[in-house]
């Protein structure tokens, strides 16, 4: 077993998904997701220049005076939940994360069927001070979402299903894509022995996460249950399994715990995850995997123990119901249809917004 999540060159699959080389890619994905729950992707079609432009725009944004960033505060965007998240706005296990961020997503026109619902709507960017940022972020979301769709094709085939299974059953008519970009930094030098994290030990919520990072700090819990560094690889995407994908595969794919060590005082770390999730109305039904070798009693027990650390208690309902419940703490006045929830409201956010 390697000392870090495996690196997978996805290019052969993108060229010809029926080739022997693509078959090797599929096998490598299955091995990575059933052991680590993480891998690093190279050979994708996201231009390096776009990645560089995103990181450059992010640095410019985070270097703006606080009063400029607060002009696009997430609270100003209502339920779309897009804009600037100040440091102190998020926490993990009751501890404040040492980061600030900007949230975005695909632009939704006024006649979009989900307009006015959580996580849908208009973006907020500093169009006057950084006019190119909007276009860069929106192009980045589009290109990385294309990569997410390709990864879902690989997931389908790695589990012995038709290539289009996840696309047709879980992504149509469009996936929910939640863009985040974070700047990690310490406001003051930590005291000796202090237990401070950029973001604490957690697992991700949904389908997939696709992340870029400009410097070290990300750690993942290895198959041997040891914390190991996820190295920075030029033009690579860190790709990891979310909690719901873990449960839909009956625990075959692992949603691994991970965390971020804050950078040394006086330095910064920028990372940008795209949470590539199911469509708003996708039915959360376990994948049809009866054709695979059944899990052993021990494997089932391990999965059930892992699920105790997630916010889910069952697979049921549509994806929007999970998301809406997840953001209920953020929008306490948000009216939600009745739903026997299988997920608890998020404890990550410290900011409330009027719906």
C-alpha positions in Angstrom: 0.0 0.0 0.0 1.4 3.4 -1.0 2.0 6.1 1.6 -0.4 8.5 -0.1 -3.5 8.3 -2.3 -2.8 6.9 -5.7 -2.2 9.1 -8.8 -4.4 8.1 -11.8 -3.9 9.3 -15.4 -7.5 9.6 -16.6 -6.5 10.6 -20.2 -6.9 7.0 -21.7 -10.5 6.9 -20.5 -11.3 10.3 -22.0 -9.9 9.3 -25.4 -11.6 5.9 -25.7 -13.6 4.5 -22.7 -13.7 1.0 -24.4 -9.9 0.6 -24.8 -7.7 -1.7 -22.7 -5.9 1.4 -21.3 -9.3 2.8 -20.2 -10.0 -0.5 -18.5 -6.9 -0.1 -16.5 -8.0 3.4 -15.5 -11.4 1.9 -14.3 -9.6 -0.7 -12.3 -7.3 1.8 -10.7 -10.3 4.0 -9.7 -12.1 1.0 -8.1 -9.0 0.1 -6.2 -8.5 3.7 -5.0 -12.1 4.3 -3.9 -12.4 0.9 -2.1 -9.3 1.4 -0.1 -8.4 5.1 0.3 -11.6 6.8 -0.9 -9.2 9.3 -2.4 -7.0 9.6 -5.5 -5.3 12.3 -7.5 -6.2 12.8 -11.1 -3.9 13.8 -13.9 -4.4 13.7 -17.7 -7.7 15.5 -17.4 -8.9 18.2 -19.8 -9.0 21.1 -17.5 -6.5 23.6 -18.9 -3.5 24.4 -16.6 -4.0 28.1 -17.6 -7.5 28.1 -16.2 -6.3 26.6 -12.9 -3.6 29.2 -12.7 -6.0 32.0 -13.5 -8.4 30.8 -10.7 -5.7 30.7 -8.1 -4.4 34.1 -9.2 -7.9 35.7 -9.0 -8.5 34.1 -5.7 -5.3 35.5 -4.2 -6.2 39.0 -5.6 -9.6 38.7 -4.0 -8.4 37.5 -0.6 -5.8 40.3 -0.6 -8.6 43.0 -0.9 -9.4 45.1 2.2 -12.0 43.4 4.4 -14.5 46.2 3.7 -14.3 45.4 -0.1 -14.8 41.6 0.5 -17.8 42.3 2.8 -19.6 44.0 -0.1 -20.2 40.5 -1.5 -20.9 38.8 1.9 -22.9 35.5 1.6 -25.7 37.1 3.7 -26.4 39.6 0.9 -27.2 36.7 -1.5 -30.0 35.1 0.5 -30.7 31.4 -0.1 -28.4 31.3 -3.1 -25.6 31.1 -0.4 -23.0 32.6 -2.6 -20.4 35.3 -2.0 -17.7 35.9 0.7 -17.5 33.9 3.9 -15.4 35.7 6.4 -12.9 33.9 8.7 -14.9 32.6 11.6 -18.0 31.8 9.6 -17.4 28.1 9.6 -16.3 25.6 12.2 -15.8 21.9 12.7 -16.7 20.1 16.0 -17.3 23.4 17.7 -13.9 24.9 16.7 -13.6 27.8 14.3 -11.9 26.9 11.0 -8.8 29.0 10.2 -10.0 30.1 6.8 -12.0 32.5 4.7 -13.7 31.7 1.5 -15.8 32.6 -1.5 -18.8 30.5 -2.6 -20.2 30.3 -6.1 -22.0 28.0 -8.5 -23.4 27.9 -12.1 -25.3 31.0 -13.0 -29.1 30.4 -12.8 -31.4 32.5 -15.0 -34.6 34.0 -13.5 -36.7 31.3 -15.1 -34.7 28.3 -13.7 -37.0 25.8 -12.1 -35.1 25.9 -8.8 -34.6 29.6 -8.6 -35.4 30.9 -5.1 -34.5 27.5 -3.5 -31.4 26.9 -1.4 -28.0 27.0 -3.3 -29.6 28.3 -6.6 -29.5 31.8 -7.9 -27.1 34.6 -8.7 -23.4 34.8 -7.9 -21.7 37.6 -6.1 -18.3 38.7 -7.4 -16.2 41.9 -7.0 -17.0 42.9 -10.6 -15.6 46.4 -10.2 -12.3 45.6 -8.5 -11.6 42.2 -10.2 -13.7 42.3 -13.4 -12.2 39.1 -14.8 -13.0 36.9 -11.8 -16.6 36.1 -12.6 -15.7 34.7 -16.1 -12.7 32.7 -14.7 -14.8 31.1 -11.9 -17.8 30.2 -14.2 -15.5 28.7 -16.8 -13.7 26.7 -14.1 -17.0 25.4 -12.7 -18.0 24.3 -16.2 -14.8 22.5 -17.0 -14.5 20.8 -13.6 -18.1 19.7 -13.8 -17.2 18.0 -17.2 -14.5 16.2 -15.3 -17.0 15.2 -12.6 -19.3 13.7 -15.2 -16.4 11.7 -16.6 -15.5 10.4 -13.1 -19.1 9.3 -12.7 -18.9 7.3 -15.9 -15.8 5.6 -14.5 -17.7 4.9 -11.3 -20.5 3.3 -13.2 -18.2 1.1 -15.1 -16.0 0.2 -12.1 -19.1 -1.2 -10.4 -20.1 -3.3 -13.5 -22.9 -1.0 -14.7 -23.6 0.8 -17.9 -21.3 3.8 -18.5 -24.3 6.2 -18.4 -25.9 4.8 -15.3 -24.9 7.5 -12.8 -25.4 10.3 -15.4 -28.9 9.2 -16.3 -30.1 8.2 -12.8 -28.3 10.7 -10.6 -27.1 13.7 -12.6 -30.0 14.5 -15.0 -31.1 17.1 -15.7 -28.1 18.8 -14.2 -25.8 18.1 -11.2 -25.6 20.5 -8.2 -22.1 22.0 -8.4 -21.0 23.9 -5.3 -17.8 25.9 -5.9 -15.7 27.0 -2.9 -12.3 28.7 -2.7 -10.6 29.0 0.7 -7.6 30.9 2.0 -6.2 29.3 5.1 -4.2 31.5 7.4 -3.5 32.1 11.1 -4.5 35.4 12.6 -1.9 35.0 15.3 1.0 32.7 16.2 -0.4 29.6 17.9 0.6 28.8 21.4 2.7 25.7 22.1 0.5 22.7 22.3 -2.6 24.4 20.9 -4.9 22.3 18.8 -5.7 24.5 15.8 -6.9 23.3 12.4 -7.4 24.9 9.1 -10.5 22.6 9.0 -11.0 19.8 11.5 -11.4 16.1 10.9 -14.5 15.5 8.7 -15.9 13.6 5.7 -17.6 15.3 2.7 -21.4 15.3 2.3 -22.4 14.2 -1.1 -21.2 12.6 -4.3 -17.7 13.7 -5.2 -15.2 16.4 -4.3 -12.7 17.7 -6.9 -10.0 19.9 -5.4 -6.9 21.9 -6.3 -4.4 23.1 -3.7 -1.4 25.5 -4.0 0.5 24.2 -1.0 0.6 21.3 1.5 -1.8 20.9 4.4 -4.4 18.4 3.4 -4.3 15.1 5.3 -6.4 11.9 4.8 -7.0 9.0 7.1 -5.2 6.1 5.4 -6.5 2.5 5.1 -4.2 1.8 8.0 -6.0 4.5 10.0 -3.0 6.8 10.0 -3.0 10.5 9.1 -1.0 11.0 5.9 -0.2 14.0 3.8 -1.9 14.5 0.4 1.0 15.9 -1.6 0.7 18.9 -4.0 1.0 17.6 -7.6 1.2 20.1 -10.4 -2.1 20.3 -12.3 -3.6 17.4 -10.4 -7.1 17.2 -8.9 -7.6 15.6 -5.5 -10.8 13.5 -6.0 -12.6 11.9 -3.1 -15.8 10.0 -2.3 -18.7 11.7 -0.4 -20.9 10.2 2.3 -23.9 9.6 0.1 -21.8 7.9 -2.6 -20.4 5.7 0.2 -23.9 4.7 1.2 -25.3 4.3 -2.3 -22.5 1.7 -3.0 -23.4 0.0 0.3 -20.0 0.9 1.6 -17.9 -0.4 -1.2 -16.5 3.1 -1.9 -15.2 4.8 1.2 -15.9 8.4 2.3 -12.6 8.9 4.1 -12.0 11.3 7.0 -9.7 14.2 6.2 -8.5 17.5 7.6 -6.3 20.5 6.9 -3.3 21.6 8.9 -3.1 25.4 8.9 -0.1 26.9 7.2 2.7 28.4 9.3 1.9 31.8 10.8 2.6 34.5 8.3 1.9 32.3 5.3 -1.2 31.3 3.4 -2.7 28.2 1.7 -5.3 28.4 -1.0 -7.4 25.5 -2.1 -10.6 25.2 -4.2 -13.0 22.3 -3.9 -15.9 21.7 -6.3 -18.5 19.7 -4.5 -19.9 17.8 -7.5 -23.3 16.5 -6.4 -26.4 14.7 -7.6 -29.2 16.6 -9.4 -31.6 18.5 -7.2 -34.4 15.9 -7.8 -32.3 12.7 -8.0 -33.9 9.8 -6.0 -31.5 8.5 -3.4 -31.8 4.8 -4.1 -28.8 2.4 -3.5 -27.1 1.3 -6.7 -28.2 -2.1 -8.1 -25.1 -4.1 -7.2 -26.5 -7.7 -6.9 -24.2 -8.8 -9.7 -21.2 -8.1 -7.5 -19.8 -10.4 -4.9 -21.7 -9.7 -1.6 -19.9 -7.9 1.1 -18.9 -10.0 4.0 -20.4 -9.5 7.5 -17.1 -7.9 8.6 -17.1 -5.5 5.6 -20.7 -4.5 6.4 -19.9 -3.9 10.0 -17.0 -1.7 9.1 -19.2 0.3 6.8 -21.9 0.7 9.3 -19.4 1.8 11.9 -18.1 4.4 9.5 -21.6 5.7 8.7 -22.0 6.5 12.4 -19.7 9.5 11.9 -21.7 10.9 9.0 -24.9 13.0 9.1 -27.0 10.3 7.3 -29.1 7.7 9.0 -30.6 6.1 5.8 -30.8 6.4 2.0 -34.3 7.7 1.2 -36.0 10.7 -0.5 -34.6 13.1 -3.1 -31.3 14.9 -3.0 -32.8 18.4 -2.5 -34.3 17.2 0.8 -30.9 16.3 2.2 -29.4 19.6 1.0 -32.3 21.7 2.3 -32.1 20.0 5.7 -28.4 20.5 5.7 -28.6 24.2 5.3 -31.6 24.6 7.7 -29.3 26.1 10.4 -28.1 28.7 7.9 -31.6 29.7 6.9 -33.7 29.3 10.1 -36.7 31.0 8.5 -36.7 28.8 5.4 -40.0 27.0 4.9 -39.4 23.4 3.9 -41.9 20.8 2.8 -42.5 17.9 5.3 -39.7 15.4 5.1 -38.8 12.7 7.6 -35.2 13.7 7.5 -32.3 11.3 7.4 -29.8 14.1 7.9 -29.1 16.5 10.7 -28.8 20.3 10.1 -25.2 21.4 9.5 -23.2 22.4 12.5 -20.4 23.9 10.3 -21.8 27.4 9.8 -22.0 30.2 12.4 -23.8 32.7 10.2 -27.6 32.9 9.8 -29.3 34.3 6.7 -32.9 35.4 6.3 -34.6 33.4 3.6 
